Every structure is written in structure tokens, then in C-alpha cells.
Amino acid sequence: MNIGSFGLYKRFINSAICDWKSLLSGYGFGGFNEHQYLKNYIRLLQSVKL
């Protein structure tokens, strides 16, 4: 799927509902640490490449 062909709204919705922890775990990442900012509107996910 080429999300570059989607409009900005559809790309945002697609990234918002994606489970990034499980996606990145499949690529060898772990040790996740999640930070929430601005009344939980912005989420920063930190991980370590294992």
C-alpha cells in the first residue's frame, strides 16, 4: 500500500489507528517507552533496536 497517494486526512487516520508497538516488534525493536503530551493528543514512542 502506498500511503503517499492518500490525502493528508487518510494518512493521519491510518497512522493513528496503527499499533506501532506490535509493528516495530516484528522488525526487532523492543523496550518501548511511551510519553504523552498536550492532553494526550501527541504520543511519543521510544524504543530500542534489539
MIVOVO-203809 format. One record per atom (N, C-alpha, C): residue number from 1; atom name; x, y, z. Coordinates in Angstrom, 1 decimal. Layout:
<romars>
+-----+----+--------+--------+--------+
!   k !  a !     px !     py !     pz !
+-----+----+--------+--------+--------+
! NUM ! CA !      X !      Y !      Z !
...
+-----+----+--------+--------+--------+
</romars>
This chain:
<romars>
+-----+----+--------+--------+--------+
!   k !  a !     px !     py !     pz !
+-----+----+--------+--------+--------+
!   1 !  N !    0.8 !   -1.2 !    0.0 !
!   1 ! CA !    0.0 !    0.0 !    0.0 !
!   1 !  C !    0.9 !    1.2 !    0.0 !
!   2 !  N !    0.6 !    2.1 !   -0.9 !
!   2 ! CA !    1.4 !    3.4 !   -1.0 !
!   2 !  C !    0.6 !    4.5 !   -0.3 !
!   3 !  N !    0.9 !    4.8 !    0.9 !
!   3 ! CA !    0.1 !    5.8 !    1.6 !
!   3 !  C !    0.4 !    7.2 !    1.1 !
!   4 !  N !    1.4 !    7.4 !    0.3 !
!   4 ! CA !    1.7 !    8.7 !   -0.3 !
!   4 !  C !    0.6 !    9.1 !   -1.2 !
!   5 !  N !   -0.1 !    8.2 !   -1.8 !
!   5 ! CA !   -1.2 !    8.6 !   -2.7 !
!   5 !  C !   -2.5 !    9.0 !   -2.0 !
!   6 !  N !   -2.5 !    8.8 !   -0.7 !
!   6 ! CA !   -3.7 !    9.2 !    0.1 !
!   6 !  C !   -3.6 !   10.6 !    0.4 !
!   7 !  N !   -4.7 !   11.2 !    0.7 !
!   7 ! CA !   -4.8 !   12.6 !    1.2 !
!   7 !  C !   -4.2 !   12.7 !    2.6 !
!   8 !  N !   -4.0 !   13.9 !    3.1 !
!   8 ! CA !   -3.4 !   14.1 !    4.5 !
!   8 !  C !   -4.3 !   13.5 !    5.5 !
!   9 !  N !   -5.6 !   13.7 !    5.4 !
!   9 ! CA !   -6.6 !   13.2 !    6.4 !
!   9 !  C !   -6.5 !   11.6 !    6.5 !
!  10 !  N !   -6.5 !   10.9 !    5.3 !
!  10 ! CA !   -6.5 !    9.5 !    5.4 !
!  10 !  C !   -5.2 !    9.0 !    5.9 !
!  11 !  N !   -4.1 !    9.6 !    5.6 !
!  11 ! CA !   -2.8 !    9.2 !    6.1 !
!  11 !  C !   -2.7 !    9.4 !    7.6 !
!  12 !  N !   -3.3 !   10.5 !    8.2 !
!  12 ! CA !   -3.4 !   10.7 !    9.6 !
!  12 !  C !   -4.2 !    9.6 !   10.3 !
!  13 !  N !   -5.3 !    9.3 !    9.8 !
!  13 ! CA !   -6.2 !    8.3 !   10.4 !
!  13 !  C !   -5.5 !    6.9 !   10.3 !
!  14 !  N !   -4.9 !    6.6 !    9.2 !
!  14 ! CA !   -4.1 !    5.3 !    9.1 !
!  14 !  C !   -3.0 !    5.2 !   10.1 !
!  15 !  N !   -2.3 !    6.3 !   10.4 !
!  15 ! CA !   -1.2 !    6.2 !   11.3 !
!  15 !  C !   -1.7 !    6.3 !   12.8 !
!  16 !  N !   -2.9 !    6.9 !   13.0 !
!  16 ! CA !   -3.5 !    7.0 !   14.3 !
!  16 !  C !   -4.0 !    5.6 !   14.8 !
!  17 !  N !   -4.5 !    4.8 !   13.9 !
!  17 ! CA !   -5.1 !    3.5 !   14.4 !
!  17 !  C !   -4.1 !    2.4 !   14.3 !
!  18 !  N !   -2.9 !    2.6 !   13.8 !
!  18 ! CA !   -1.9 !    1.6 !   13.7 !
!  18 !  C !   -1.3 !    1.3 !   15.1 !
!  19 !  N !   -1.1 !    0.0 !   15.3 !
!  19 ! CA !   -0.5 !   -0.4 !   16.6 !
!  19 !  C !    1.1 !   -0.5 !   16.4 !
!  20 !  N !    1.7 !    0.6 !   16.6 !
!  20 ! CA !    3.1 !    0.8 !   16.3 !
!  20 !  C !    4.0 !   -0.2 !   17.1 !
!  21 !  N !    3.6 !   -0.5 !   18.3 !
!  21 ! CA !    4.5 !   -1.4 !   19.2 !
!  21 !  C !    4.5 !   -2.8 !   18.5 !
!  22 !  N !    3.4 !   -3.3 !   18.1 !
!  22 ! CA !    3.4 !   -4.7 !   17.5 !
!  22 !  C !    4.1 !   -4.6 !   16.1 !
!  23 !  N !    3.9 !   -3.5 !   15.4 !
!  23 ! CA !    4.5 !   -3.4 !   14.1 !
!  23 !  C !    6.1 !   -3.4 !   14.2 !
!  24 !  N !    6.6 !   -2.5 !   15.1 !
!  24 ! CA !    8.0 !   -2.4 !   15.3 !
!  24 !  C !    8.6 !   -3.6 !   16.0 !
!  25 !  N !    7.9 !   -4.3 !   16.8 !
!  25 ! CA !    8.4 !   -5.6 !   17.4 !
!  25 !  C !    8.8 !   -6.6 !   16.3 !
!  26 !  N !    8.0 !   -6.6 !   15.3 !
!  26 ! CA !    8.3 !   -7.5 !   14.1 !
!  26 !  C !    9.6 !   -7.2 !   13.4 !
!  27 !  N !   10.2 !   -6.0 !   13.6 !
!  27 ! CA !   11.4 !   -5.6 !   13.0 !
!  27 !  C !   12.6 !   -5.5 !   14.0 !
!  28 !  N !   12.4 !   -6.2 !   15.2 !
!  28 ! CA !   13.5 !   -6.3 !   16.1 !
!  28 !  C !   13.6 !   -5.2 !   17.1 !
!  29 !  N !   12.5 !   -4.4 !   17.3 !
!  29 ! CA !   12.6 !   -3.3 !   18.3 !
!  29 !  C !   11.9 !   -3.8 !   19.6 !
!  30 !  N !   12.3 !   -3.2 !   20.7 !
!  30 ! CA !   11.7 !   -3.6 !   22.0 !
!  30 !  C !   12.0 !   -2.5 !   23.0 !
!  31 !  N !   11.7 !   -2.8 !   24.3 !
!  31 ! CA !   11.9 !   -1.8 !   25.3 !
!  31 !  C !   11.2 !   -0.5 !   25.1 !
!  32 !  N !    9.9 !   -0.6 !   24.8 !
!  32 ! CA !    9.1 !    0.6 !   24.5 !
!  32 !  C !    8.9 !    1.4 !   25.7 !
!  33 !  N !    8.9 !    2.7 !   25.5 !
!  33 ! CA !    8.6 !    3.7 !   26.5 !
!  33 !  C !    7.7 !    4.8 !   25.8 !
!  34 !  N !    6.5 !    5.0 !   26.3 !
!  34 ! CA !    5.6 !    5.9 !   25.7 !
!  34 !  C !    5.4 !    7.2 !   26.5 !
!  35 !  N !    5.4 !    8.3 !   25.9 !
!  35 ! CA !    5.2 !    9.6 !   26.6 !
!  35 !  C !    4.0 !   10.3 !   25.9 !
!  36 !  N !    3.2 !   10.9 !   26.7 !
!  36 ! CA !    2.0 !   11.6 !   26.1 !
!  36 !  C !    2.1 !   13.1 !   26.5 !
!  37 !  N !    1.8 !   13.9 !   25.5 !
!  37 ! CA !    1.9 !   15.4 !   25.6 !
!  37 !  C !    0.6 !   16.1 !   25.2 !
!  38 !  N !    0.5 !   17.3 !   25.6 !
!  38 ! CA !   -0.6 !   18.1 !   25.2 !
!  38 !  C !   -2.0 !   17.4 !   25.4 !
!  39 !  N !   -2.3 !   17.1 !   26.6 !
!  39 ! CA !   -3.6 !   16.5 !   27.0 !
!  39 !  C !   -3.8 !   15.2 !   26.2 !
!  40 !  N !   -2.7 !   14.4 !   26.0 !
!  40 ! CA !   -2.7 !   13.1 !   25.3 !
!  40 !  C !   -3.0 !   13.2 !   23.8 !
!  41 !  N !   -2.9 !   14.4 !   23.2 !
!  41 ! CA !   -3.1 !   14.5 !   21.8 !
!  41 !  C !   -1.9 !   14.0 !   21.0 !
!  42 !  N !   -0.7 !   14.2 !   21.6 !
!  42 ! CA !    0.6 !   13.8 !   21.0 !
!  42 !  C !    1.2 !   12.7 !   21.7 !
!  43 !  N !    1.6 !   11.6 !   21.1 !
!  43 ! CA !    2.2 !   10.5 !   21.7 !
!  43 !  C !    3.6 !   10.3 !   21.1 !
!  44 !  N !    4.6 !   10.2 !   22.0 !
!  44 ! CA !    6.0 !    9.9 !   21.5 !
!  44 !  C !    6.3 !    8.5 !   22.0 !
!  45 !  N !    6.7 !    7.6 !   21.1 !
!  45 ! CA !    7.0 !    6.3 !   21.4 !
!  45 !  C !    8.5 !    6.1 !   21.2 !
!  46 !  N !    9.2 !    5.7 !   22.2 !
!  46 ! CA !   10.7 !    5.5 !   22.2 !
!  46 !  C !   10.9 !    4.0 !   22.3 !
!  47 !  N !   11.9 !    3.5 !   21.5 !
!  47 ! CA !   12.2 !    2.1 !   21.5 !
!  47 !  C !   13.7 !    1.9 !   21.3 !
!  48 !  N !   14.1 !    0.6 !   21.5 !
!  48 ! CA !   15.5 !    0.2 !   21.3 !
!  48 !  C !   15.6 !   -0.9 !   20.3 !
!  49 !  N !   16.5 !   -0.8 !   19.4 !
!  49 ! CA !   16.7 !   -1.9 !   18.4 !
!  49 !  C !   17.5 !   -3.0 !   19.1 !
!  50 !  N !   16.9 !   -4.2 !   19.2 !
!  50 ! CA !   17.5 !   -5.3 !   19.9 !
!  50 !  C !   18.5 !   -6.0 !   19.0 !
+-----+----+--------+--------+--------+
</romars>
